[in-house]
């Protein structure tokens, strides 16, 4: 597991406790929520970074958002 994913895992774990099915479900939901928030923030950051580019160039760069997020989440080598 890469370092950022570990950090998100630990953050989710801090907000949940116990081994019951309810607590495990709560942990999984929180972990997924944190990952989605992280990815959404990277997409917003990417969008902000390309706002000054011409529309044609900007549209071409939007196809690279997935690679940008994967890079920020250190998922390119997996």
Secondary structure, DSSP 4 states (H G I P E B T S, - for coil): --HHHHHHHHHHHHT---SSHHHHHHHHHHHHHHHHHHHHHHHHHHHHHHTTS-HHHHHHHHTTHHHHHHHHTT-TT-
